[in-house]
């Protein structure tokens, strides 16, 4: 039986440049982390990595996932039969590589307070986005939920990975060649698959693809939601470590009074169970266009 990780990681079909997915980054959409100008945290120093993370190097790596759902990953032999015969009509993406590593934050909440909230760029990103979010809440209606903010707390990287598709559906393979692929399937064998050949497993699954992405890429990532609650702070009362004063989005020459702030809390990562669809926040039509305009105005005034 292949060991599996808890399904708290989301997979990326073509991988992501690790310079764009650094631990401590903040995003609005973890399925599409480049959405709406995310905050990309600077790469952690070796000392910070030792202090805040666990680095788990692995050989013969693999990731299995369906688009828009949580993923499984591990090392060693990948048994395609374990994709579960009861789901033979599902399509999966399988990424394999000879080397890789999982890097994950040890204490995400403390990491957020002691590192991210002490970084000026991260504080400004949060202050500006939360201020605009509050303004648009009144603009669109108080019943609308604020968009979620996600803290990147774990990455699964692989080097020179090969991407494959696995399907249980019967399909017309045309003029392509079919060949048997033994179950379980060694990573080394899968790395040698010809992209013009469709392979059949003994359990009836069809394996195809074979596209290779050179270099290090992030193939799966874990996020914790950053909960935000608006609070009133009395004049003269010192802000706590998890509280931020909101920017004044009506008059950028001044800041809001100390009575308007937000309290932030890092929550547990979502359960991205294989049967659970990852849903984006539901907002009104035109919301993100208006949001982007407000942010650009703020950044102009503070540049």
PLY file of the C-alpha trace (Angstrom):
ply
format ascii 1.0
element vertex 303
property float x
property float y
property float z
element edge 302
property int vertex1
property int vertex2
end_header
0.00 0.00 0.00
1.39 3.40 -0.97
1.69 5.94 1.83
-0.42 9.06 1.26
-0.45 12.59 2.60
-3.51 14.16 4.18
-5.44 15.94 1.43
-4.59 19.54 2.33
-2.54 20.25 -0.80
-3.85 21.49 -4.15
-2.10 20.37 -7.34
-0.94 22.49 -10.30
-1.27 20.90 -13.71
1.87 22.39 -15.28
3.72 23.26 -12.09
4.61 26.77 -10.93
7.93 28.61 -10.86
9.08 28.34 -7.20
10.01 32.04 -7.28
6.28 32.78 -7.57
5.20 30.42 -4.80
7.35 31.16 -1.76
6.38 30.24 1.78
4.61 33.13 3.47
3.04 34.45 0.26
-0.56 35.71 0.42
-3.14 35.02 -2.31
-6.86 35.37 -2.98
-7.25 32.16 -4.99
-5.02 29.18 -4.24
-6.21 27.32 -7.34
-4.99 30.27 -9.44
-2.39 31.89 -7.13
-1.42 34.60 -9.65
-4.92 36.10 -9.46
-5.24 39.75 -8.34
-1.59 40.63 -7.65
-0.68 38.36 -4.74
1.93 39.22 -2.13
5.04 37.16 -2.87
7.19 36.83 0.22
10.94 36.99 -0.20
12.68 33.62 -0.22
13.40 32.44 3.32
17.01 32.44 4.42
18.63 29.11 5.43
18.34 30.17 9.09
14.62 30.95 8.69
14.06 27.64 6.91
15.71 25.78 9.80
13.64 27.75 12.33
10.21 27.66 10.71
10.04 24.69 8.34
10.62 20.98 7.92
12.38 20.00 4.68
11.60 16.45 3.58
13.75 15.49 0.53
12.35 12.56 -1.44
13.37 10.28 -4.28
11.05 8.74 -6.88
8.34 11.37 -6.31
4.78 11.39 -7.58
1.65 13.53 -7.43
-1.84 12.33 -8.37
-4.77 14.72 -8.61
-7.88 15.76 -10.47
-8.22 19.35 -11.70
-9.78 21.57 -9.03
-9.45 19.01 -6.25
-7.00 17.98 -3.57
-4.00 15.84 -4.47
-2.12 12.90 -3.10
1.65 12.62 -3.28
4.51 10.56 -1.97
7.64 8.66 -2.92
8.61 5.18 -4.02
6.45 2.87 -6.12
3.21 4.35 -7.46
0.48 1.75 -7.83
-1.99 3.09 -10.38
-4.45 0.39 -9.39
-4.90 2.28 -6.12
-6.71 5.06 -7.98
-9.68 2.87 -7.06
-11.51 0.72 -9.58
-14.81 2.26 -8.48
-13.69 5.50 -10.11
-12.66 4.05 -13.45
-14.49 6.80 -15.32
-12.46 9.56 -13.71
-9.54 11.34 -15.33
-6.41 11.94 -13.27
-3.17 13.83 -13.75
-0.03 12.06 -12.61
3.32 13.85 -12.23
6.47 11.82 -11.60
10.12 12.73 -11.02
13.26 11.09 -9.68
13.90 13.78 -7.03
11.89 16.33 -5.08
11.08 17.65 -1.61
8.25 18.81 0.61
8.87 21.99 2.61
6.22 22.87 5.19
5.83 25.43 7.97
6.01 23.98 11.47
3.86 26.59 13.27
1.92 28.56 10.63
0.16 30.92 13.07
3.37 31.93 14.85
5.22 32.16 11.51
2.51 34.55 10.32
2.75 36.75 13.42
6.53 36.74 13.90
7.66 36.86 10.26
4.94 37.92 7.82
3.29 40.62 9.95
6.73 42.04 10.74
7.40 42.59 7.03
6.43 46.06 5.80
5.43 44.89 2.31
3.17 42.18 3.70
1.57 44.56 6.20
0.83 47.10 3.46
-0.60 44.37 1.20
-2.94 43.26 3.98
-3.87 46.77 5.13
-4.71 47.93 1.61
-6.63 44.81 0.58
-8.61 44.61 3.81
-9.45 48.33 3.67
-10.75 48.00 0.11
-12.62 44.83 1.04
-14.41 46.68 3.84
-15.26 49.63 1.60
-16.70 47.37 -1.11
-18.68 45.47 1.48
-20.70 48.64 2.05
-20.76 49.36 -1.69
-22.16 45.95 -2.67
-24.07 45.14 0.51
-23.25 44.08 4.04
-24.47 40.53 3.42
-21.68 39.84 0.94
-18.82 37.79 2.39
-15.32 39.28 2.23
-13.02 37.45 -0.20
-10.72 34.96 1.50
-6.99 35.53 1.95
-4.74 32.46 1.96
-1.26 32.05 3.48
1.09 29.69 1.64
2.45 27.25 4.23
3.72 24.24 2.29
5.13 23.35 -1.13
5.90 20.07 -2.88
8.64 20.54 -5.47
9.96 18.14 -8.07
12.79 18.49 -10.56
12.57 17.57 -14.26
9.07 16.14 -13.81
7.04 14.19 -16.36
3.27 14.78 -16.60
0.93 11.95 -17.53
-2.80 11.54 -17.89
-4.60 8.51 -16.51
-8.11 7.64 -17.61
-10.52 4.79 -17.03
-12.75 5.78 -19.93
-12.74 3.76 -23.12
-11.54 5.97 -25.92
-10.50 5.78 -29.55
-6.72 5.82 -29.50
-6.55 6.36 -33.27
-3.23 5.40 -34.79
-1.31 5.51 -31.54
0.47 2.46 -30.18
-0.77 0.72 -27.06
1.52 -1.18 -24.72
1.11 -2.86 -21.34
2.27 -1.01 -18.24
2.68 -3.25 -15.20
0.98 -2.50 -11.86
2.55 -1.30 -9.65
4.42 1.11 -11.89
7.96 2.17 -11.03
8.72 5.87 -11.33
11.77 5.15 -13.47
9.62 3.28 -15.99
7.04 6.06 -16.13
9.73 8.67 -16.75
10.65 6.81 -19.92
7.15 6.76 -21.41
6.97 7.83 -25.03
4.53 10.75 -25.39
3.18 9.16 -28.60
2.30 5.89 -26.90
-0.76 5.11 -24.79
-0.03 2.55 -22.11
-2.57 0.15 -20.65
-2.35 -1.00 -17.03
-3.41 -4.44 -15.93
-6.40 -2.85 -14.20
-7.63 -1.35 -17.49
-6.49 2.25 -17.00
-5.04 4.15 -19.95
-1.86 6.18 -19.36
-0.77 8.83 -21.87
1.14 12.06 -22.12
4.79 12.12 -21.21
5.39 15.91 -21.35
8.51 16.90 -19.37
9.06 20.16 -17.47
12.74 20.82 -16.84
14.03 22.38 -13.64
12.43 22.81 -10.23
8.71 23.49 -10.15
6.05 23.51 -7.44
3.50 20.82 -8.21
1.39 21.05 -5.06
0.90 23.61 -2.31
-0.83 23.95 1.05
-2.58 27.10 2.26
-4.08 28.29 5.55
-6.94 30.79 5.43
-6.23 34.09 7.19
-9.43 35.02 8.98
-10.05 38.77 9.35
-12.41 40.37 11.85
-12.99 44.13 12.06
-12.57 45.44 15.59
-12.70 48.74 17.48
-9.53 49.80 19.28
-9.78 52.55 21.87
-7.47 55.55 21.51
-4.24 55.04 23.41
-4.60 51.24 23.52
-1.64 49.40 22.01
-2.33 47.16 19.03
-1.82 43.45 19.55
0.52 41.43 17.32
-2.36 40.16 15.16
-4.09 43.53 14.71
-3.61 45.95 11.83
-4.87 49.51 11.48
-6.74 49.91 8.21
-5.68 52.41 5.58
-8.02 55.27 4.80
-9.24 54.56 1.29
-11.20 57.81 1.13
-8.37 60.24 1.91
-4.93 58.74 1.30
-3.12 61.65 2.98
-4.19 60.37 6.39
-4.76 57.01 8.04
-7.90 55.91 9.77
-8.20 56.47 13.48
-7.10 53.73 15.82
-10.73 52.73 16.26
-10.80 51.00 12.87
-8.64 47.89 12.69
-8.72 44.26 11.71
-7.76 41.25 13.80
-6.14 38.41 11.89
-6.09 34.73 12.73
-4.53 31.83 10.83
-7.01 28.98 10.53
-6.50 25.29 9.76
-5.94 24.36 6.10
-9.10 23.32 4.23
-9.84 19.62 3.79
-9.41 19.12 0.06
-10.89 15.67 0.06
-10.85 13.93 -3.32
-14.63 14.19 -3.45
-14.76 17.84 -2.40
-14.76 20.50 -5.11
-12.57 23.53 -4.47
-14.83 26.54 -4.76
-13.73 30.12 -5.28
-15.35 32.94 -3.32
-18.66 34.03 -4.80
-18.71 37.80 -5.37
-20.92 40.20 -7.29
-20.33 40.87 -11.01
-17.70 43.54 -11.48
-16.37 43.14 -7.93
-12.79 42.26 -8.82
-12.56 44.98 -11.49
-13.63 47.55 -8.89
-11.30 45.99 -6.34
-8.33 46.29 -8.71
-9.12 49.95 -9.44
-9.20 50.78 -5.72
-5.88 49.00 -5.10
-4.19 50.83 -7.99
-5.37 54.15 -6.54
-3.92 53.26 -3.14
-0.59 52.15 -4.59
-0.36 55.37 -6.61
-0.94 57.49 -3.53
1.68 55.58 -1.53
4.30 55.34 -4.27
0 1
1 2
2 3
3 4
4 5
5 6
6 7
7 8
8 9
9 10
10 11
11 12
12 13
13 14
14 15
15 16
16 17
17 18
18 19
19 20
20 21
21 22
22 23
23 24
24 25
25 26
26 27
27 28
28 29
29 30
30 31
31 32
32 33
33 34
34 35
35 36
36 37
37 38
38 39
39 40
40 41
41 42
42 43
43 44
44 45
45 46
46 47
47 48
48 49
49 50
50 51
51 52
52 53
53 54
54 55
55 56
56 57
57 58
58 59
59 60
60 61
61 62
62 63
63 64
64 65
65 66
66 67
67 68
68 69
69 70
70 71
71 72
72 73
73 74
74 75
75 76
76 77
77 78
78 79
79 80
80 81
81 82
82 83
83 84
84 85
85 86
86 87
87 88
88 89
89 90
90 91
91 92
92 93
93 94
94 95
95 96
96 97
97 98
98 99
99 100
100 101
101 102
102 103
103 104
104 105
105 106
106 107
107 108
108 109
109 110
110 111
111 112
112 113
113 114
114 115
115 116
116 117
117 118
118 119
119 120
120 121
121 122
122 123
123 124
124 125
125 126
126 127
127 128
128 129
129 130
130 131
131 132
132 133
133 134
134 135
135 136
136 137
137 138
138 139
139 140
140 141
141 142
142 143
143 144
144 145
145 146
146 147
147 148
148 149
149 150
150 151
151 152
152 153
153 154
154 155
155 156
156 157
157 158
158 159
159 160
160 161
161 162
162 163
163 164
164 165
165 166
166 167
167 168
168 169
169 170
170 171
171 172
172 173
173 174
174 175
175 176
176 177
177 178
178 179
179 180
180 181
181 182
182 183
183 184
184 185
185 186
186 187
187 188
188 189
189 190
190 191
191 192
192 193
193 194
194 195
195 196
196 197
197 198
198 199
199 200
200 201
201 202
202 203
203 204
204 205
205 206
206 207
207 208
208 209
209 210
210 211
211 212
212 213
213 214
214 215
215 216
216 217
217 218
218 219
219 220
220 221
221 222
222 223
223 224
224 225
225 226
226 227
227 228
228 229
229 230
230 231
231 232
232 233
233 234
234 235
235 236
236 237
237 238
238 239
239 240
240 241
241 242
242 243
243 244
244 245
245 246
246 247
247 248
248 249
249 250
250 251
251 252
252 253
253 254
254 255
255 256
256 257
257 258
258 259
259 260
260 261
261 262
262 263
263 264
264 265
265 266
266 267
267 268
268 269
269 270
270 271
271 272
272 273
273 274
274 275
275 276
276 277
277 278
278 279
279 280
280 281
281 282
282 283
283 284
284 285
285 286
286 287
287 288
288 289
289 290
290 291
291 292
292 293
293 294
294 295
295 296
296 297
297 298
298 299
299 300
300 301
301 302
